[in-house]
Amino acid sequence: MLAFLDFEASSLARHSYPIEVAWVFENGASEAYLIRPAPGWDDWDVSAEAIHHIPRATLLDEGVAHDAVARRMVEQLAGHDLTASAPSWDGKWLSTLLRAAGLPRHALRLRDSDEAQREAARTILRDIVAADRLDATVESIRIHAIAARAGQVTAHRALADAQEERERWRTIRAAATQFRDAQSPHPAAFVTRPHD
C-alpha cells in the first residue's frame, strides 16, 4: 500500500537528526511520533525550531526512544510503497534513525512522492490518452491539481505535512479521473431512436 512519510529534523546540517516522524497510508491510517534523541545526537538549530516549534526539551520529556520508533516504522512500513516529498532529506534522516537503532537501511525504501502522483494519473489515463501524449497530459493534470491546492499552508509538522502529501495525491487522482470521464463517450450518444 502507498504511504506518505515526513520527518522534522534538528537542522539541515550534516549532523542533523530526525525529531519527529509521521506516515499516512493511502487509506488514511496514520501514526506520528516525537523522537527522543539518541546518544550523540547533539545538533540543534534554533532557526529550525522557529519553523517546527518543537523545543529540544519537549523531545527529551515526551519523545519516544529512537530505537522504539525505528522498530515501529520497520514493523508498519516494510513491504509498503513509501514516499516522501523530499526523499533526499527524508532518506538521510531515515538512514540516521535506522542506523542509530542498529537496523539495516534497506529495511525501508523511500521514493519521491511526485513519482507516485504521476503513476496514479498515468494508470487512470493510459487507456484513453495516446502513448506519445501521455506524459505531457499527466504532467499538465498534475500541475493544475497542485496549483489548486497552492493555498494550503505547510504546517512543518510531520503528520500535517504527510497528510497534505496524501491529499495532493488524491487530488491528482481525482483530476485524472475527471479528465478520463470527460473524454469517454456518454452512453446516451449511442442510443438510437426506435423506428416509427
C-alpha positions in Angstrom: 0.0 0.0 0.0 1.2 3.5 -0.7 2.3 5.5 2.4 3.4 9.1 2.7 6.2 9.9 5.1 7.5 13.1 6.6 10.3 13.9 9.1 11.0 17.1 11.0 14.7 17.5 12.0 17.1 19.2 14.3 18.5 21.3 11.4 19.6 21.0 7.8 23.2 20.5 8.8 25.4 17.4 8.1 24.9 16.1 11.6 21.2 16.7 11.8 18.8 14.0 13.0 15.1 13.3 13.0 13.0 14.7 15.8 9.5 13.8 14.6 8.2 11.3 12.1 4.7 10.6 10.7 3.3 8.5 7.9 -0.1 8.3 6.3 -1.3 5.3 4.3 -3.4 5.9 1.2 -6.4 4.7 3.1 -5.9 7.5 5.7 -4.5 5.4 8.6 -1.6 7.3 10.2 0.9 7.4 13.0 3.1 10.1 14.4 5.9 10.2 16.9 8.2 12.7 18.6 11.6 11.1 18.7 13.8 11.3 21.8 17.4 12.0 20.6 19.8 9.1 20.6 23.1 9.4 22.5 25.4 11.7 20.5 22.6 13.5 18.7 23.6 17.0 19.8 23.0 19.1 16.7 20.3 21.8 17.2 19.4 24.9 15.2 17.2 27.5 16.8 16.1 28.7 13.4 14.8 25.2 12.6 13.0 25.2 15.9 11.4 28.5 15.0 9.8 26.7 12.0 8.7 23.4 13.5 8.1 24.8 17.1 9.3 21.6 18.8 11.8 22.5 21.6 14.5 20.0 22.3 13.3 19.8 25.9 10.0 18.5 24.6 11.8 15.7 22.8 13.6 14.8 26.0 10.5 14.8 28.1 7.8 13.5 25.7 9.7 11.8 22.8 9.6 8.1 22.2 13.0 6.3 22.3 14.6 6.5 18.8 15.1 2.7 18.6 11.4 2.1 19.5 10.3 4.5 16.8 12.6 2.8 14.3 11.4 -0.6 15.1 7.7 0.6 14.8 8.5 2.1 11.4 10.0 -1.2 10.1 7.1 -3.2 11.6 4.5 -1.0 10.0 6.1 0.2 6.8 8.2 -2.7 5.5 6.8 -4.0 2.2 4.8 -0.9 1.6 5.4 1.7 -1.1 7.0 4.5 1.0 7.1 8.0 -0.5 8.3 11.5 0.6 8.2 14.9 -0.9 11.9 15.5 -0.2 13.3 12.0 -0.4 17.0 13.1 -0.2 16.4 14.8 3.2 13.9 12.4 4.5 16.1 9.5 3.3 19.0 11.0 5.2 17.0 11.2 8.4 15.5 7.7 7.9 19.0 6.3 7.5 20.2 8.2 10.6 17.3 6.8 12.6 17.7 3.2 11.4 21.5 3.2 11.8 21.2 4.6 15.4 18.8 1.7 16.2 21.1 -0.9 14.7 18.6 -1.7 11.9 19.6 -2.1 8.2 18.9 0.9 6.0 17.5 -1.4 3.3 14.6 -2.3 5.7 12.7 0.6 4.3 12.9 2.1 0.8 11.9 5.6 0.1 11.0 7.3 -3.2 9.7 10.7 -4.4 6.0 11.3 -3.9 6.0 13.1 -7.3 6.6 9.7 -8.9 3.5 8.2 -7.1 1.4 11.2 -8.3 2.5 10.6 -11.9 1.9 6.8 -11.6 -1.6 7.4 -10.2 -2.6 9.7 -13.1 -0.8 7.5 -15.7 -2.7 4.4 -14.5 -6.0 6.2 -14.9 -5.2 7.7 -18.3 -3.1 5.2 -20.2 -6.1 3.5 -21.9 -7.6 6.8 -23.2 -4.5 9.0 -24.0 -2.1 8.2 -26.8 1.2 7.0 -25.6 3.1 9.9 -27.2 0.9 12.4 -25.3 0.5 10.5 -22.0 3.4 12.1 -20.1 2.5 15.6 -21.2 -1.1 15.1 -20.2 -0.2 13.6 -16.9 2.1 16.5 -16.1 -0.5 19.1 -17.1 -3.1 17.5 -14.9 -0.6 17.2 -12.0 0.5 20.9 -12.3 -3.1 22.1 -12.3 -4.1 19.9 -9.4 -1.1 21.1 -7.3 -1.9 24.7 -8.2 -5.5 24.1 -7.0 -4.0 23.2 -3.5 -1.5 26.0 -3.5 -3.4 27.9 -0.8 -2.7 25.0 1.7 -0.3 26.2 4.4 2.7 23.9 5.1 2.5 23.2 8.8 6.1 22.0 9.2 4.9 19.2 11.5 5.3 15.7 10.3 1.7 14.4 10.5 0.2 17.5 8.9 2.8 17.5 6.1 2.3 13.8 5.4 -1.5 14.3 5.3 -1.0 17.1 2.8 1.1 14.8 0.6 -1.7 12.3 0.6 -4.3 14.9 -0.2 -2.2 16.2 -3.1 -2.0 12.6 -4.4 -5.8 12.2 -4.0 -6.4 15.5 -5.8 -4.3 14.4 -8.8 -6.1 11.0 -8.9 -9.4 12.8 -8.9 -8.4 15.3 -11.6 -7.1 12.4 -13.8 -10.4 10.5 -13.3 -12.4 13.6 -14.1 -10.3 14.1 -17.3 -10.8 10.5 -18.3 -14.6 10.6 -17.7 -14.8 13.8 -19.8 -13.1 12.1 -22.7 -15.2 9.0 -22.5 -18.2 8.9 -24.8 -21.5 9.1 -23.0 -23.7 6.1 -23.3 -26.7 8.3 -24.4 -24.8 9.2 -27.5 -25.1 5.6 -28.7 -28.8 5.2 -28.1 -30.8 5.1 -31.3 -34.3 6.2 -31.6 -36.7 3.4 -32.4 -38.1 3.5 -35.9 -41.7 4.7 -36.3 
